[in-house]
Amino acid sequence: MKPHILFVDTGKEWGGGTNSLLLLAAGLKARGYRVDAAFFHDYVGQGQSVGAAFRQAGIDFHRLPVMRRKWHKVLRELLRAALFFNRRGRAVLLGRLDRTLRVGPAARQLADLARERDVDLLYGNNQPSSNQEVLQAGRRIGLPVILHVRKTTHLQAAERDIANAHAARVICVSESVRRHYLAEGLSAERCLVVANGIDPATCHMLDREAARLALGLPEQGFVVGTICSLLPLKCVEQLLEAFARPEVGSDEATALQGGRAGNALLAAADGGTPRCVVIGDGPERERLEALARTLGIADRCLFAGFRKDAAALLPAFDVFALPSRQEGMPRSVLEAMLAARPTLAADVAGCRDLVRHGETGFLYPHGDVGTLAERLRQLAADPALRQRLGEAARAIVLAEYSLAAHVDRVAAVIDEVVGQAAATS
């Protein structure tokens, strides 16, 4: 009989990691694994709650109660104030407080659910810092734990130590993520790479004309776009600033006079007005829309908000851009590759594992808006280059990043871990 897996997510919002987890859980269920999901927040995205999405996939979903104690918050604020000038000491003490008052009770609840459901494995969906509840629950009832790490973060010593002691495997979505956590002190024998996968059969994309019509865009004109949650770490303001830059060699002071950018080269490249499209929503949206007005590009920027059909709209873009300061292995880039669109991405972990510089797109130093603007102008002016990069990207994603291979690889890790636990029990 296949192992019974309890997937656990401690996040609060729907992102690429949620989509990847849903696909993985459904893929394992289709292969005969018994699958449950436990979330601390039944957050909303893709037009429905995450609980509804799992139930729609035939997976039992459990909402775990969030422990809220007012005095916990008061103690945190007192510690922050008392240790304002001691950043390291503040982080250590806040971590201890959190593990005692929040993580411990949550781990007991999770352990009780795991016993009730008679599962064989706890599977945490994020980095060790966000999976302390899973690790403690596994330790409490003697269940093996796998962590699926989708982004990088700094680990406190206590977080590193419990991961090394109680995580049977740490699956990293890219080699860059693995190297990061090895540098943070995770043991090499526990960390391995399983790249994300994508299923072309379920990624229904519109053609260019239909996608532009769905977004209300004209058929002509160069379009650069991004798809992401509008959070500070996504750095969408850098894309807006690059899009607003005047062409190389022009007088920036003159071009930007009155808050309007030149971008003459972009405008001339396709015979239409260049546009920047941002698909996604989040706390940064209002600030980004205000920035577009300040830069004088509001009439050429479309903030499309959250779209359930975001991937289907990728053919509306000529170039996909991702200026994030942090990624694991961005699913949006995989989808852009599948749509045969070149990617302009910051040279950070995850992006550099997917984007082959000069072959499927371009990487640039994060925060270097000037270089980003230059690459935009280069791609806007050269449709043949865009086509070559996009076709290479599609060929690579089809050959190397299939969802079936991803699920098979994770299944092999699960079987190995559960088998080892059974042999030593």
Beta strands, then each sheet from edge to edge (+ up, - down):
strand 1: 4-9
strand 2: 34-39
strand 3: 44-45
strand 4: 48-49
strand 5: 60-63
strand 6: 121-124
strand 7: 145-149
strand 8: 169-172
strand 9: 191-193
strand 10: 223-227
strand 11: 275-279
strand 12: 301-305
strand 13: 319-322
strand 14: 343-346
strand 15: 361-364
sheet 1: 5+ 2+ 1+ 6+ 7+ 8+ 9+
sheet 2: 3+ 4-
sheet 3: 12+ 11+ 10+ 13+ 14+ 15+
end
